[in-house]
Amino acid sequence: MSASAAQSAGPAPPLPPNRDPAWLGRVFWTGAVLLLLWPLLNATEFKPSQLFDARSREVTAQFLRSFVPPALAPDFLLLVARETWRTVAIATAGMTLALALALPLALLSTRVLSVSALRGRMGRVPFLLRQAVRGLLIVLRSVPELVWALVFVRVVGLGATAGVLAIALTYGGMLGKVYGEILESGETHATQTLLRNGCGRLQAFGYGLLPQNAGELISYTVYRWECAIRSSVVLGYVGAGGLGQQLDSSMKMFAGGEVTTMLLVFFALVALADRSSAWLRKTLA
């Protein structure tokens, strides 16, 4: 190759570095995270070695052997089917009440639907109302559903009613918060145009915000219904009824086969909720 051809080809590309130039920062931040986690692990007395000593291995093996084979007696399967239906009913009824609570609170807390905010600054009364609604949502979701269930068990007694009310209050706060964030994070030009042209808040929501956010809202709602099924099982341990109460009884009686059967049913319920969510997202796409 001639000298003129070599000059026209330009300078040779630089060689790649022998090591990652960001390795020093990664090592620093990894060490910083481990340094912060160390006192937290000490505070929780986290000792993984206890899982592998001889006594723990023996107890674990004996416990796992009791799970096989699963209990398949007809009477027990009928009981599991009845309690499974009750669990789904608790989760669905609780989610229905949570939706009835969350939707109006989410609309009240959404700045996009505020007529006074169209001028640039929200009025004092709407602002205070919005902050009060957001405070109520914080109170509702800050109390775990297990605590609500313990309260309602004292009020209405043992049974599914306590579980339904516990899920309704906690999930109402969660849904209201997330719904508000979803509605405010999307495109708001169409909604503001509708409000400026005299449409009511519900009309602006139905024709402006809802169509573009329906898929995300439904997906999150189905996910929360799946979480409500899990919560209803946990609430059964405090007397709120459903599959969890029967699971607690079987655990106390060391009936591992019965526990296995109910866990398999529980896996099926979660898988069904996951498939339902995927189908709804595909339908709305």
Backbone torsions as a table, in degrees:
resi	resn	phi	psi	omega
1	MET	NA	136.4	-179.1
2	SER	-75.2	165.2	-179.1
3	ALA	-65.5	-38.7	179.7
4	SER	-65.3	-36.8	178.1
5	ALA	-67.3	-37.6	179.0
6	ALA	-66.1	-37.7	179.6
7	GLN	-70.0	-36.4	178.9
8	SER	-69.1	-26.5	179.7
9	ALA	-68.4	-19.0	178.2
10	GLY	86.4	175.6	-179.0
11	PRO	-70.4	152.5	179.2
12	ALA	-69.3	142.9	179.2
13	PRO	-62.3	146.4	-178.6
14	PRO	-67.4	148.2	178.1
15	LEU	-72.3	145.1	177.9
16	PRO	-65.5	148.0	-179.4
17	PRO	-64.1	151.2	-179.6
18	ASN	-72.2	-21.3	-179.4
19	ARG	-144.7	162.5	-177.8
20	ASP	-64.2	123.2	-178.7
21	PRO	-68.4	-17.1	-178.7
22	ALA	-97.3	10.9	-174.1
23	TRP	-65.0	-34.0	-177.1
24	LEU	-66.0	-41.6	177.7
25	GLY	-65.2	-40.0	179.0
26	ARG	-64.7	-42.4	178.8
27	VAL	-63.3	-40.7	-179.3
28	PHE	-63.0	-49.9	-176.8
29	TRP	-69.6	-32.6	174.7
30	THR	-63.9	-43.8	177.2
31	GLY	-63.9	-38.8	179.5
32	ALA	-64.5	-41.4	178.9
33	VAL	-64.9	-43.8	178.4
34	LEU	-63.3	-36.9	178.8
35	LEU	-65.5	-36.4	178.1
36	LEU	-74.3	-34.4	-178.1
37	LEU	-74.4	-25.7	-174.6
38	TRP	-59.0	-51.0	178.3
39	PRO	-64.8	-29.6	177.7
40	LEU	-67.1	-40.2	177.8
41	LEU	-66.7	-37.1	177.1
42	ASN	-66.7	-37.8	-179.7
43	ALA	-65.7	-32.7	179.7
44	THR	-89.2	0.2	-179.2
45	GLU	54.8	43.3	-179.0
46	PHE	-76.6	113.5	-178.4
47	LYS	-132.8	88.5	-178.7
48	PRO	-61.0	-23.4	-178.5
49	SER	-62.9	-24.3	179.6
50	GLN	-65.9	-22.2	179.9
51	LEU	-73.0	-17.5	-171.7
52	PHE	-115.2	7.5	175.6
53	ASP	-75.9	169.7	-171.5
54	ALA	-62.2	-43.2	-178.3
55	ARG	-64.2	-43.7	-179.7
56	SER	-65.7	-40.5	179.1
57	ARG	-63.4	-38.9	-179.8
58	GLU	-66.3	-45.7	179.9
59	VAL	-65.0	-40.7	-179.7
60	THR	-64.2	-44.4	179.4
61	ALA	-63.3	-42.1	178.3
62	GLN	-64.4	-39.5	179.9
63	PHE	-65.9	-43.0	-179.1
64	LEU	-69.5	-34.3	178.1
65	ARG	-63.2	-30.3	-179.1
66	SER	-70.6	-13.5	-179.0
67	PHE	-82.1	-8.9	-176.3
68	VAL	-120.2	133.5	-3.6
69	PRO	-85.1	165.2	176.7
70	PRO	-67.6	151.3	179.6
71	ALA	-75.9	125.4	-177.1
72	LEU	-127.3	20.8	178.2
73	ALA	-63.3	139.0	-177.3
74	PRO	-56.4	-42.5	-179.4
75	ASP	-63.4	-39.8	-179.6
76	PHE	-70.2	-39.8	178.1
77	LEU	-63.3	-36.2	176.4
78	LEU	-65.1	-40.8	177.0
79	LEU	-63.0	-43.2	179.6
80	VAL	-63.7	-40.9	178.9
81	ALA	-62.7	-41.5	179.4
82	ARG	-65.7	-43.9	-179.5
83	GLU	-71.3	-30.8	175.8
84	THR	-65.2	-44.1	177.7
85	TRP	-61.9	-38.5	178.3
86	ARG	-66.7	-37.9	178.5
87	THR	-63.7	-46.4	178.0
88	VAL	-62.7	-38.3	179.1
89	ALA	-65.2	-40.6	177.8
90	ILE	-62.3	-47.2	-179.1
91	ALA	-64.0	-42.4	-176.8
92	THR	-70.6	-43.6	178.2
93	ALA	-64.8	-40.7	177.5
94	GLY	-63.7	-40.4	178.4
95	MET	-68.0	-35.5	178.1
96	THR	-63.0	-45.4	176.7
97	LEU	-66.2	-36.3	178.1
98	ALA	-64.1	-39.2	177.4
99	LEU	-65.0	-42.6	178.7
100	ALA	-62.0	-28.5	177.6
101	LEU	-85.2	-38.3	-171.5
102	ALA	-77.2	-39.0	-174.7
103	LEU	-60.5	-52.9	178.7
104	PRO	-64.4	-35.9	178.6
105	LEU	-67.2	-37.8	178.2
106	ALA	-65.8	-39.7	179.5
107	LEU	-67.5	-37.2	179.1
108	LEU	-69.8	-30.3	-177.2
109	SER	-90.1	-3.8	-177.0
110	THR	-86.1	120.7	-178.0
111	ARG	-67.1	-30.6	-176.8
112	VAL	-60.6	-31.0	-177.1
113	LEU	-91.3	8.9	178.9
114	SER	-85.8	120.8	179.6
115	VAL	-68.0	-38.8	-178.6
116	SER	-66.5	-25.8	-179.9
117	ALA	-74.0	-11.3	178.9
118	LEU	-64.8	-24.6	179.4
119	ARG	-82.2	-1.0	177.7
120	GLY	111.8	-35.1	179.7
121	ARG	-133.4	127.2	-176.9
122	MET	-68.7	144.2	177.6
123	GLY	-64.1	160.3	-175.6
124	ARG	-63.5	-47.4	-178.3
125	VAL	-64.4	-48.9	175.5
126	PRO	-59.1	-36.3	179.2
127	PHE	-64.6	-45.1	179.9
128	LEU	-65.8	-38.5	177.4
129	LEU	-63.5	-42.6	179.3
130	ARG	-63.1	-42.4	179.0
131	GLN	-66.7	-36.5	177.7
132	ALA	-64.7	-41.3	178.4
133	VAL	-64.9	-42.4	178.9
134	ARG	-64.8	-36.7	175.4
135	GLY	-63.6	-39.6	177.2
136	LEU	-63.5	-40.6	177.2
137	LEU	-62.9	-37.4	177.7
138	ILE	-64.2	-43.8	-179.4
139	VAL	-62.5	-44.2	-176.5
140	LEU	-63.4	-45.2	-175.0
141	ARG	-85.3	-13.7	-179.8
142	SER	-78.0	-21.5	177.6
143	VAL	-91.9	117.3	-179.0
144	PRO	-60.9	150.9	-179.6
145	GLU	-62.5	-26.3	177.7
146	LEU	-65.8	-38.2	178.0
147	VAL	-69.0	-43.0	175.7
148	TRP	-58.8	-40.1	-179.5
149	ALA	-63.9	-41.4	177.7
150	LEU	-62.0	-37.3	177.9
151	VAL	-66.5	-47.2	-175.6
152	PHE	-73.4	-25.7	173.8
153	VAL	-62.5	-37.2	176.1
154	ARG	-69.4	-31.7	-174.5
155	VAL	-83.5	-52.1	-174.1
156	VAL	-106.3	-2.9	179.0
157	GLY	88.8	177.4	179.8
158	LEU	-66.8	148.5	177.1
159	GLY	134.3	-178.0	-173.4
160	ALA	-70.4	-25.1	-177.3
161	THR	-58.9	-42.0	179.5
162	ALA	-62.2	-40.4	178.7
163	GLY	-66.4	-41.4	179.6
164	VAL	-61.7	-47.1	-178.9
165	LEU	-66.7	-37.3	179.2
166	ALA	-64.5	-45.1	178.3
167	ILE	-65.3	-40.0	-177.9
168	ALA	-60.4	-44.3	-176.3
169	LEU	-72.1	-50.4	-177.7
170	THR	-65.5	-46.7	-177.6
171	TYR	-73.8	-25.9	172.9
172	GLY	-61.0	-42.9	176.7
173	GLY	-65.5	-41.0	179.2
174	MET	-66.1	-47.6	-178.4
175	LEU	-63.5	-43.0	-179.4
176	GLY	-60.4	-41.7	179.6
177	LYS	-64.6	-50.1	-176.0
178	VAL	-69.2	-39.0	176.3
179	TYR	-57.4	-44.9	179.4
180	GLY	-61.2	-41.5	179.5
181	GLU	-67.0	-39.0	178.7
182	ILE	-64.1	-44.4	-178.1
183	LEU	-66.1	-34.2	-178.0
184	GLU	-83.3	-19.0	-176.7
185	SER	-86.7	-13.9	-178.9
186	GLY	-84.8	-171.7	177.6
187	GLU	-72.6	126.7	-174.0
188	THR	-112.8	1.7	-175.6
189	HIS	-62.6	-44.9	-178.5
190	ALA	-63.4	-40.1	-179.8
191	THR	-65.2	-45.1	179.7
192	GLN	-65.2	-35.0	177.3
193	THR	-65.0	-42.2	178.5
194	LEU	-63.1	-41.6	179.6
195	LEU	-66.2	-40.0	179.9
196	ARG	-66.1	-25.4	-179.6
197	ASN	-95.0	15.8	171.0
198	GLY	95.9	4.6	178.2
199	CYS	-72.2	150.6	175.2
200	GLY	-75.8	169.5	-178.4
201	ARG	-62.7	-42.0	179.5
202	LEU	-65.6	-38.1	177.1
203	GLN	-66.6	-41.3	177.7
204	ALA	-64.3	-36.3	177.0
205	PHE	-68.3	-46.3	-175.2
206	GLY	-69.1	-33.8	-176.4
207	TYR	-103.9	-16.6	-177.6
208	GLY	-107.6	-57.5	-174.6
209	LEU	-84.4	-43.2	-172.0
210	LEU	-63.4	-46.4	-176.2
211	PRO	-58.3	-39.7	-176.4
212	GLN	-82.6	-16.2	-178.1
213	ASN	-113.9	5.1	-174.2
214	ALA	-61.9	-42.6	-178.6
215	GLY	-60.5	-45.8	-179.4
216	GLU	-68.1	-38.2	179.0
217	LEU	-64.8	-44.8	-179.1
218	ILE	-68.2	-40.9	179.3
219	SER	-60.2	-44.4	179.6
220	TYR	-68.3	-35.6	179.2
221	THR	-64.5	-43.5	178.5
222	VAL	-65.5	-38.1	176.6
223	TYR	-61.6	-41.1	178.9
224	ARG	-69.3	-30.6	174.0
225	TRP	-64.8	-38.9	174.6
226	GLU	-61.7	-43.1	177.1
227	CYS	-64.7	-34.7	178.7
228	ALA	-65.7	-34.9	175.6
229	ILE	-62.7	-45.0	177.3
230	ARG	-62.6	-41.8	-179.3
231	SER	-65.3	-38.3	-179.8
232	SER	-64.1	-31.7	175.4
233	VAL	-67.2	-43.4	179.5
234	VAL	-65.7	-39.5	-178.6
235	LEU	-64.9	-23.9	176.4
236	GLY	-61.5	-23.3	179.3
237	TYR	-70.1	-18.6	178.3
238	VAL	-107.5	17.1	174.4
239	GLY	92.4	17.1	-179.3
240	ALA	-87.7	8.8	174.9
241	GLY	83.2	-179.9	176.5
242	GLY	87.3	-166.9	-176.1
243	LEU	-64.4	-30.6	-179.0
244	GLY	-64.7	-36.2	179.6
245	GLN	-66.6	-40.4	176.8
246	GLN	-69.4	-35.5	176.8
247	LEU	-64.0	-39.0	177.5
248	ASP	-63.5	-43.0	179.4
249	SER	-63.0	-42.7	-179.7
250	SER	-67.6	-36.8	178.3
251	MET	-65.5	-40.4	-179.6
252	LYS	-67.2	-28.9	178.9
253	MET	-91.2	5.8	179.7
254	PHE	55.8	36.0	177.5
255	ALA	-91.5	82.1	-175.3
256	GLY	-63.7	-36.4	179.1
257	GLY	-62.0	-39.4	177.3
258	GLU	-66.2	-39.1	178.2
259	VAL	-62.7	-42.0	178.6
260	THR	-59.6	-45.3	-179.9
261	THR	-60.8	-44.8	-178.9
262	MET	-69.5	-33.6	176.4
263	LEU	-66.5	-38.7	177.0
264	LEU	-63.5	-40.1	176.4
265	VAL	-64.0	-39.6	179.4
266	PHE	-64.5	-41.5	175.8
267	PHE	-59.9	-40.7	179.8
268	ALA	-64.2	-38.7	179.0
269	LEU	-64.1	-43.6	180.0
270	VAL	-66.4	-39.9	177.3
271	ALA	-63.6	-38.5	177.6
272	LEU	-63.5	-42.4	177.9
273	ALA	-63.9	-38.8	179.0
274	ASP	-65.0	-43.1	178.6
275	ARG	-66.6	-36.6	178.1
276	SER	-63.0	-41.7	178.4
277	SER	-63.3	-43.9	179.4
278	ALA	-63.9	-39.7	179.3
279	TRP	-65.7	-41.1	179.1
280	LEU	-66.0	-41.5	178.4
281	ARG	-63.3	-38.8	179.8
282	LYS	-69.3	-36.7	-179.2
283	THR	-67.3	-38.1	-176.5
284	LEU	-84.9	-10.0	-177.3
285	ALA	-69.0	NA	NA
